Amino acid sequence: MSNHVQGPTIPLLPIRLVYGGEYANRTSYFFNSSYQITSTSDHALELIWRYENGVETTPWAPAGSTGGSGTGGVGTGGAAMSLGKAAGVSPAGTGTGTSGTGTGTTGTTGTTGTTGSTGTGGGGCTNYAYTYSQNYIYVCADKATGGPSVNIGTNPSGNNWTMLNIDNSNQLCLQITPGNNVAIEWHSPGTLVGGTFTFHKISVLVTYGSNDNSTWTACSNTVVDTPYLITIAKQSCGATSVDSRLAYADASTIPVDANSSGRNLNFSANIHKGGAFVGNMAATNSQGDRSGTARVQIYPGLGQNGLDGYAMVIASMLHSGDPTYADGDMQVGAYIPDAGDALLPSKPGAPTIAQVAWNNKWTISPEFPFQSPPNYTKDPLSTTTLLGRTSTNQGAAFGDYASFVLTSVFDQSYTTSGGQTAYSTMALTPATAGQAICLAACNESGYLSNNTSLFHWLINQTFPTAGLAFPYTDATPRLWLITGNGVN
């Protein structure tokens, strides 16, 4: 299987986009008109930036499954360090000469009096006996005109935030330290669309002064803003299920046609319980549903190499629950067929979404536990846990989006022209993912061998949404395509 490497000329990025997911309800934070921290909770695409300590050759992913849609209150810790506007924080001082007066300027001595000596400036660092400097890194997001809003998704608390003047307006900025993450929420009360926003990485060099080498005062700073224009595109996809049952009717035919032969079914137009399903219904299931093994095939329609050059690609589908008789959490993975699979949409004679069934499905073979290095026909690019009816675990609950990150972000070594080893930050997405993504239970083989019945439904593009409220009004399977974070 081939991956697209975006070239060894890309520098090593300390702060990079590493993960993301779509949520029906996510909390984000911003300033109100009085510059007080305020929160809102709504539909969001969450993008996670990480500050790496150094070279990271293993792609970062959250521990366990993707997070749920929990909320948190605004912290009530101490006030943030006041850094003022980008022009500087040291106030102008006034100085008095022996025979005249002088006006001090920020960080310098005052001007010379008419006949007297130089006045002493009140706001600079040169008047302290001791000084030292400390560099802080902050991030914030700046909304473009029109479209969704963009806020900080990590709870500001204690001293980890400040207000900085960015693009001629005061922004809530969150400090990010090595080994830690900051979430940015691209959000809207209902349907979420694509658009652009600016991600700011802000370096603040603060100089502290002291006359007793004990009590320190911030006396000046230098602010350097590095902006990245982030573009988000929303690519609608087709999706259908395939299952291993042999039936004597079409998927929507009732009663069973006794004159038809046993065959695998096509479910592309089926809308029952959402339209798509994944998991396993054992042949011994007493409830009468003996669907066998089920997978979801997603058709992005972008073709081979169609995802080349993106900094992050995320697939998502709306989770619509599970049956009472096959209830429970299920870890689902996103698998990518090999580029040589003869049944890929680009291959001659391959079945369309309206023709595909279990007997002509894409070839994947989920293995559990996962192996390393991964083979994406066997080991998932990423996983999401679909939660059962009463589950309190982390994952995609009923009415939330199941998200799958298709891009691995890590540092790759290369040899320089001088023969030295260097590293560049790469964002790699399998070539085949632009035309074929397959969702399957990660422990599919275990369910089969143990006759386990565990089943979950997802919404596909044929589900009727007329008269329904959000999130069903924005439930078409989709890819989120992100560019512009400095990786490419």
C-alpha positions in Angstrom: 0.0 0.0 0.0 1.4 3.4 -1.0 1.3 6.5 1.1 1.9 10.1 0.0 4.9 11.7 1.5 4.9 15.4 1.2 8.7 15.7 0.6 11.7 15.9 2.9 12.1 19.7 2.5 9.4 20.4 5.1 10.9 21.6 8.4 10.5 19.9 11.7 7.4 21.5 13.3 7.2 21.8 17.0 3.5 22.7 16.9 1.5 20.7 14.5 -2.1 19.6 13.8 -2.2 15.9 15.0 -5.8 14.8 15.5 -9.5 15.8 15.2 -13.1 14.7 15.3 -16.7 15.9 14.7 -19.1 16.2 17.6 -22.8 17.0 17.8 -22.1 18.9 21.0 -18.7 20.4 22.1 -17.8 23.2 24.5 -15.6 26.1 23.4 -14.4 29.3 25.1 -14.2 33.0 24.0 -14.3 36.6 25.2 -17.7 38.3 25.5 -18.0 42.0 24.9 -16.7 42.7 28.4 -13.7 40.5 27.8 -14.8 37.9 30.3 -14.3 34.2 29.4 -17.6 32.7 28.2 -18.4 29.3 26.9 -20.8 27.8 24.3 -21.7 24.2 23.4 -22.7 23.3 19.9 -21.9 21.2 16.8 -18.1 21.3 16.2 -15.2 20.0 14.2 -12.5 19.8 16.8 -8.9 20.1 15.7 -6.1 19.3 18.1 -2.7 21.0 17.9 0.2 19.5 19.8 3.5 21.0 21.0 6.0 18.2 20.6 9.1 18.0 22.8 11.3 17.0 19.9 11.4 14.4 17.2 8.2 12.3 17.2 8.4 9.2 15.0 5.1 7.7 16.3 1.8 9.4 15.3 0.0 10.9 18.2 -3.5 9.7 19.1 -5.6 10.0 22.2 -5.4 7.2 24.7 -8.2 4.7 24.0 -11.0 5.7 21.7 -11.9 9.2 20.6 -13.3 11.3 23.3 -16.9 11.9 24.1 -18.7 15.2 24.1 -18.2 16.1 27.7 -18.2 19.7 28.9 -16.3 21.6 31.6 -16.9 24.8 33.5 -14.7 27.8 33.2 -11.8 27.7 35.7 -11.7 30.2 38.5 -8.0 30.2 39.2 -5.8 33.2 39.5 -5.8 35.9 36.9 -3.7 35.4 33.7 -0.4 37.2 33.3 -1.3 40.6 31.8 0.8 41.0 28.6 -1.2 43.8 27.1 -1.2 44.6 23.3 1.3 43.5 20.8 3.0 46.9 20.8 4.3 46.2 24.3 3.3 46.3 27.9 5.7 48.7 29.6 4.0 52.0 30.4 5.7 55.3 29.6 7.4 56.7 32.7 8.1 60.2 33.8 11.5 61.4 35.1 12.6 64.6 36.9 15.9 66.4 36.3 17.6 68.4 39.0 16.9 71.7 37.2 14.3 70.5 34.7 11.9 67.7 33.9 12.2 64.9 31.4 9.7 62.4 30.1 10.7 58.7 30.2 9.9 56.3 27.4 9.2 52.6 27.6 12.3 50.6 28.4 14.7 53.7 28.3 15.8 56.6 30.4 13.8 59.8 30.3 14.8 62.7 28.1 17.3 65.3 29.3 16.0 68.2 31.3 16.5 71.7 30.1 19.4 72.5 32.4 19.4 69.5 34.7 20.4 65.8 34.5 18.6 62.9 32.8 15.3 61.9 34.2 14.6 58.3 35.1 12.0 56.4 33.0 9.4 54.6 34.9 8.4 51.7 32.7 11.6 50.1 31.3 13.8 47.2 32.3 17.1 49.1 32.3 16.4 50.5 35.8 16.5 47.1 37.4 19.7 45.6 38.8 18.7 42.1 37.7 16.9 41.0 34.6 16.0 37.7 32.9 13.8 36.7 29.9 11.3 33.9 29.5 9.7 32.8 26.2 6.0 31.7 26.2 4.0 30.1 23.3 0.3 30.9 23.0 -2.2 29.9 20.3 -5.5 31.3 19.3 -7.9 31.2 16.3 -9.3 34.1 14.3 -12.6 33.7 12.4 -12.9 34.6 8.8 -15.8 36.6 7.4 -19.0 34.5 7.2 -19.3 30.8 7.9 -18.9 29.0 11.3 -17.2 30.4 14.3 -13.9 29.3 15.7 -13.0 29.2 19.4 -10.5 27.7 21.9 -11.7 24.2 22.8 -9.4 23.7 25.9 -10.7 25.1 29.1 -8.8 28.2 30.1 -8.0 28.1 33.8 -5.5 29.4 36.2 -2.6 31.2 34.5 -2.6 29.3 31.2 -4.4 32.1 29.1 -3.9 35.7 28.3 -5.4 38.4 26.1 -3.4 39.5 23.1 -4.1 42.1 20.4 -4.2 40.0 17.2 -5.3 41.4 13.9 -6.4 44.6 15.6 -8.7 42.8 18.1 -8.2 41.3 21.5 -8.1 37.5 21.4 -8.4 34.8 24.1 -5.0 33.0 23.7 -4.1 29.8 25.5 -0.6 28.9 26.5 0.8 25.7 25.1 3.8 23.9 26.6 5.9 21.0 25.3 4.1 17.7 25.4 0.6 19.2 25.7 -2.3 19.9 23.3 -4.7 22.7 22.6 -8.1 22.1 20.9 -9.6 24.5 18.4 -13.4 24.2 17.7 -14.8 25.1 14.3 -18.4 25.2 15.3 -22.0 26.1 14.5 -25.4 25.6 16.2 -26.6 23.4 13.4 -25.3 22.4 10.0 -21.5 22.7 9.8 -19.9 23.8 6.5 -16.4 24.4 5.3 -14.6 27.7 5.3 -11.4 29.4 6.5 -9.9 30.7 9.7 -6.5 31.8 10.9 -4.5 29.8 13.4 -2.0 31.9 15.3 1.1 30.7 17.0 2.3 33.5 19.2 5.8 33.7 20.8 5.9 36.1 23.7 9.4 36.9 25.1 8.9 38.5 28.5 11.7 40.3 30.4 11.5 40.4 34.2 13.3 42.9 36.4 14.3 42.9 40.0 16.3 45.1 42.4 16.7 42.5 45.1 17.0 39.3 43.0 13.9 38.1 44.7 10.8 40.1 43.7 10.4 40.1 39.9 8.3 42.4 37.7 7.4 41.9 34.0 8.9 45.0 32.6 8.8 44.4 28.8 7.9 41.9 26.1 8.3 41.1 22.5 5.4 39.5 20.7 5.9 37.6 17.4 2.7 36.3 15.7 3.0 33.5 13.1 -0.4 33.1 11.4 -1.5 30.1 9.3 -4.6 30.3 7.1 -6.6 27.1 7.7 -9.0 25.9 5.0 -11.7 23.3 5.8 -13.6 21.5 3.0 -16.6 19.2 3.5 -16.7 16.3 1.1 -20.0 14.4 1.1 -19.7 10.7 0.6 -21.8 7.7 -0.3 -22.0 4.8 2.2 -23.7 1.4 2.3 -23.5 -1.7 4.3 -22.6 -5.2 3.2 -23.4 -8.3 5.3 -22.7 -12.0 5.1 -26.3 -13.3 5.3 -27.9 -15.3 2.5 -31.5 -14.1 1.9 -34.3 -15.0 -0.4 -35.5 -11.4 -1.1 -34.3 -8.0 -1.8 -33.3 -5.9 1.3 -36.6 -4.0 1.2 -38.9 -6.9 0.1 -41.5 -8.3 2.5 -42.6 -11.0 2.6 -39.7 -13.2 1.5 -39.9 -14.3 -2.1 -39.8 -18.1 -2.0 -39.0 -18.4 -5.7 -35.7 -16.4 -5.4 -32.3 -18.0 -4.8 -30.3 -17.4 -1.7 -27.9 -14.5 -2.3 -26.1 -11.5 -0.6 -28.1 -8.3 -0.6 -27.4 -4.7 -1.5 -28.5 -2.2 1.1 -27.6 1.1 -0.6 -31.2 2.4 -0.5 -32.2 0.9 2.8 -33.2 3.4 5.5 -34.2 1.2 8.3 -32.6 2.3 11.6 -30.3 4.7 9.8 -29.4 3.0 6.6 -26.0 1.5 7.5 -24.9 -1.0 10.1 -21.7 -2.6 11.4 -20.9 -5.5 13.7 -22.1 -9.1 13.9 -25.5 -10.9 14.4 -24.9 -14.5 15.3 -26.8 -17.3 13.5 -27.9 -18.4 17.0 -29.5 -15.0 17.8 -32.9 -15.7 19.4 -34.4 -12.3 18.2 -34.6 -13.5 14.6 -32.1 -11.0 13.3 -29.3 -13.2 11.9 -27.6 -10.7 9.6 -24.2 -12.2 10.1 -21.1 -10.0 9.8 -21.7 -6.5 8.6 -19.4 -3.7 7.4 -19.8 -0.2 6.1 -18.2 0.8 2.8 -17.7 4.6 2.3 -17.3 6.0 -1.2 -15.7 9.5 -1.0 -15.6 9.8 -4.8 -12.2 11.5 -4.9 -10.3 8.7 -6.7 -6.8 7.3 -6.2 -4.4 10.0 -4.9 -7.4 12.3 -4.3 -6.3 13.0 -0.7 -2.7 13.9 -1.6 -1.5 17.1 0.0 -4.0 17.5 2.9 -2.7 18.2 6.4 -5.6 16.2 8.0 -8.5 14.1 6.6 -11.3 13.0 9.0 -14.2 10.8 8.0 -17.4 10.9 10.1 -20.9 9.4 10.2 -23.8 10.0 12.6 -24.3 7.1 15.1 -28.0 6.1 15.4 -27.8 3.6 18.2 -28.0 -0.2 18.6 -30.8 -2.8 19.2 -31.7 -3.8 22.7 -31.0 -7.4 21.9 -27.5 -6.8 20.7 -26.5 -3.9 23.0 -23.0 -2.9 24.0 -19.9 -0.9 23.2 -18.1 -1.8 20.0 -14.7 -0.6 18.8 -14.9 0.2 15.1 -11.9 0.8 12.9 -11.4 2.5 9.5 -9.6 0.1 7.2 -8.2 1.0 3.7 -8.3 -1.6 0.9 -5.0 -2.2 -1.0 -4.5 -0.2 -4.2 -4.5 -3.4 -6.1 -7.9 -4.5 -5.0 -9.8 -5.4 -8.2 -13.1 -4.3 -6.8 -12.1 -0.6 -6.1 -14.4 1.9 -7.8 -11.7 2.9 -10.2 -11.2 -0.7 -11.5 -12.9 -1.9 -14.7 -16.2 -3.7 -14.0 -16.1 -2.9 -10.2 -19.6 -2.9 -8.6 -21.2 0.5 -7.9 -22.6 1.5 -4.6 -26.0 0.3 -5.9 -24.6 -3.1 -6.8 -22.1 -4.0 -4.0 -22.9 -6.9 -1.7 -20.9 -9.2 0.5 -19.7 -11.4 -2.4 -18.1 -8.4 -4.2 -17.0 -6.3 -1.3 -13.5 -4.8 -0.8 -10.9 -7.0 0.7 -10.0 -6.2 4.3 -9.2 -8.7 7.1 -9.4 -7.1 10.5 -6.9 -8.6 13.0 -7.1 -8.2 16.7 -4.9 -7.2 18.5 -3.4 -4.7 16.1 0.0 -5.3 14.7 2.9 -2.8 14.2 3.9 -1.6 11.7 0.3 -1.5 10.6 -1.1 -2.9 7.4 -4.3 -0.9 6.8 -6.1 -3.8 5.2 -5.8 -5.5 8.6 -5.0 -2.8 11.2 -7.2 0.4 11.4 -5.9 3.9 10.6 -8.0 5.0 13.7 -10.8 3.7 15.8 -13.9 5.0 17.4 -16.0 3.2 20.1 -19.7 3.2 19.4 -21.4 3.3 22.7 -24.2 1.1 23.9 -27.5 2.4 25.3 -26.4 2.7 28.9 -22.6 3.1 28.5 -20.7 5.7 30.5 -17.4 5.1 28.5 -15.7 7.5 26.1 -16.8 7.3 22.5 -19.6 8.1 20.1 -23.0 7.9 21.8 -26.4 7.8 20.1 -26.9 11.0 18.2 -23.2 11.8 18.1 -20.7 11.6 15.2 -18.3 8.6 14.8 -15.1 10.1 13.6 -12.1 8.4 12.0 -8.8 10.2 11.4 -7.3 9.0 8.2 -4.0 11.0 8.4 -0.9 10.0 10.4 1.3 13.0 11.5 4.8 12.2 12.6 8.5 13.0 11.9 10.3 11.1 9.2 14.0 10.9 8.8 16.0 11.7 5.7 19.6 12.2 4.7 20.7 15.7 3.9 23.0 16.5 1.0 25.9 16.6 3.5 25.1 13.0 4.7 23.5 14.0 8.0 20.3 12.6 9.3 17.5 15.2 9.7 13.7 15.0 10.2 10.7 16.6 8.6 7.1 16.6 9.8 4.9 14.5 7.5 1.1 14.2 7.1 0.5 10.8 5.4 -2.9 9.6 4.2 -3.2 6.3 2.3 -3.6 6.8 -1.5 -6.6 4.5 -1.7 -8.6 6.4 1.0 -9.9 8.9 -1.6 -12.0 6.2 -3.2 -12.6 3.5 -0.5 -12.9 3.4 3.3 -14.2 0.4 5.1 -15.6 0.4 8.7 -15.6 -2.9 10.5 -15.6 -4.2 14.1 -12.0 -4.3 15.2 -12.6 -7.7 16.9 -14.7 -9.0 14.1 -13.0 -12.4 14.1 -13.6 -12.8 17.9 -17.3 -12.0 17.4 -17.5 -14.7 14.8 -15.7 -17.4 16.8 -17.7 -16.6 20.0 -21.1 -16.2 18.3 -21.3 -12.7 19.6 -24.3 -10.5 18.6 -23.2 -6.8 18.7 -24.6 -4.4 16.3 -24.7 -0.6 15.6 -26.5 1.6 13.1 -25.1 4.6 11.3 -26.9 7.2 9.1 -26.2 7.1 5.4 -27.1 9.4 2.5 -30.4 7.8 1.7 -31.9 8.4 5.2 -34.9 10.7 5.0 -34.3 13.8 7.0 -37.4 15.9 6.1 -39.1 17.1 9.3 -36.3 16.0 11.6 -34.2 18.3 13.7 -30.4 18.5 14.1 -28.3 16.4 14.1 -30.3 14.4 11.5 -30.4 17.5 9.3 -26.6 17.3 8.9 -26.1 13.5 8.8 -24.8 12.8 5.3 -21.5 10.8 5.6 -18.6 13.1 4.9 -14.9 13.7 4.9 -13.3 16.8 6.4 -10.3 18.0 4.4 -8.0 20.4 6.2 -5.1 22.3 4.7 -2.8 25.1 5.7 -1.4 24.2 9.1 2.2 24.6 8.0 2.7 20.9 7.2 2.1 21.4 3.5 
